[in-house]
Amino acid sequence: MHQIHAQLRRYLLGIWRWRWLVVAMAWLVCLAGWAIVTTIPNIYEANARIYVDTDAVLTPLLRGVALDNSPANELDMLQRTLLSRPNLEKVISKTDLELQVSGPTDLERLVGTLATAVKIEPQTRNLFTINYRSTKPKLAYQVVQTVLSLFIESKAGNNRADMANARQFLEQQIANYEQKLRQMESQRAAFDAKYLGLLPGENGGASRLDQARAEVAGLEEALKQAQLRDSLAQRQLAATPLTISPGAELPDGGFAPAPPEPKACQDLEAARVRFTDQNPTVVTLKAECEEARKHATPGRPGVTGGHSGSAVPNPVAEKLRLQIFDLEAAIATITQKIADKTHERDKLEAMLRDAPGLLAQYTDMLRDYDVVRKNYLELIERREAMRIAAAADTEAEKVKLEVVDPPQVPSIPVAPNRVLLMALVLPLALAAGIGSAFVLQTFDTSFHTIEELRSLGRPVMGAVSLVSDRVPLLRRLFPAVGFATAMLLLCAVYGGLLLRLMHKASLGA
């Protein structure tokens, strides 16, 4: 700890030893720094504020209908394209910057400088500022005013120009796709006409060949069923009697009908309804009825036996005959249909064998046609959406620009901050002076204390101290007073410069 104190005391004494160097260096740095600060040119800033009014009704209404109907996208595009090279060249040609252009090199330099110097910054969602700084107030105003004019013109003109170019491009593409679509439709129609029976139906349905194969298989199955039913009916008919006795029980649980009465008996029953049994007409008809019954032919036994009388046709046999007739007619019809469909199937199969890879070729044709048709319809939709967007942009004004604060010629510089810079020069000068003294003290090889001498390993007999009582007080105070006076004068100069700067600032305000 003692060694640290000794080292610190040595450095402080060394700096005090070189105090006039500290004063000289501080004055030199301050004068140079303050001179540089006062010669820095003033920088003036011109700015303008723009309010963007987005239509809260039209914009949601056109979302999904018109192309790029977002105001945020439109403003982003304006900001990106506003500082393009053509626009910056327009700014140079319309302002005093043109006086600085003497060749392509100067133009290129100015364009690069403007691209970074002109700033378009959003303050809020709908409020934007345009800023530019220059050493000339009038030039700063001209640049901001020109950029503002270009901003407003770009909003009105760029959309229309872009839409015109887009419309022309869409019309060309639609015409090309329409021509391709017609050619492919003609090729498809010719292909369909040539291989109509081999191609699948609409919506992926079966082809005529597949239908013919399925129909032939179905008809053959139906023919087998009809032939089976016909054979069964034939066997049933062979085992069924053709006639049966009246009143005989039938297989279905009924009874055979009785033979009809003679006509005289029928007339007798009708006469008894109107006359009595003693009526001559009734007596005559009764005699004729008995005579007719006597001459009736006796029948053979019925199906179930035990009954005698006239034989009647068996209704079961009649039904079987009719069923067999219908089945034979159906068999003939099915046979003819099988022959027709088989002929059609064989013809289509022969065509398919003569055209290998037909289905793959047809699939490729349909796929290409669907792609072209889909692109064509999308282009038509985009063209209509573009027309709606153009109408909304020209007739409804989705985005309105309003200049809130127009640019003005600035009178007060925004940079540099001379007060701050001068305040920084003073401690920098003091640090430079003290640093110079510290460096000189570092290279000093003299001894200041007995301990430093003894550190060499040599015996020290003693030391002679300075007797300050014999030195006059004024002479002893003179170095400190001179140093303090020099530093106070430096601070006084700094204060005067600050007052002068503040007076200029107040006059400018």
C-alpha angles and dihedrals in degrees: 000000000000090000091053091051090048092051092048091049090051092053093047091050090047092052090048088050090057094039095126090054088053090052093047093047092047092050092046095049093043094050092046094044095046090047091053092047092051092049095051105111119243117255118216125198126208120191142173132197124218126195116209114209112198118197104245093196105042098042097059089041093058095042108122092009106066126044119260095348095163114116090207091058091047093051092046089053091049092052093048096047097039094075094046119131096259091052093047090051088053089053091052093048093049098048139052088270086087088073089065093056114094099151147351091286093058091045092052091049093049093048091053092047094049092048090063099031099053108074128191108192131175114232096180135354092281103021124084133178131208114206134183132169128205140156088242117066094206093050092051090052093048093051094049092045092050093047090049091052091049090049092055094043092048091054091055100036109032094060093052093046092047092047091049091052091045091049092051091049092048092049091053093048092046091051091050094048091045090055091048091048093053092049092050092047090053091049091048093049091051091047092049092049092051098044101023096138095048100050126089118257127248118305092016096303124159120283124243089257092056090046092050091050091049092047093050091051091048094048092049090052091048090050091053091051093047092049090049092052091046092052091050092049091049091054092048092050091051090055095047122086114237094223136029137190119266111268094017115146113255126217091252091059097261131109132245113254119256118250114265119266119249117268093249090056090049090051089048092056090050093049093050088060091061104028140038125253090257092059110114091230092054092047092051094047091048091056092048091049093053091048092051092051091052091056093048114123114247114240132222122253117284131238095281096034129224096087127095129196141084115337119241130200115271108247091205090059090048091052091049090051091052091047092050090049092052092046093051090049090049091048091053092049093048091047091054092047091050090053092050095045093044090053090050092047093049090049093051092045090053089052090049092052090051092052109047116187091024096136093048091050091048092049091052090049092051092047093052090045092051092050093050092045092049092051091047093053091046090053090050090051092048092050091053091046090051091051090053091048091049091050091049092049096048101034106029104030101221092194123037123191121210124184105226098178115019116210119268135191104267117232101182119060118234094204151079105032096218095179092058093042092051090047089054092049093061099058089039090056092048090049090050091052095046090044091053091051091047091052092050091048090052091058092045110114098186123113121242103178139035090243090061089054093047090051086071090067094243124126114255115209096195147297136253114223127208113262101216096177090077092055114085115251093234090054091050093049095045096084093049093044092048092049092047092047092052092050092045090051089051091052090046091054089049091051092049092052090050092051090050092051092048091049090053091047091052092049091050092050 
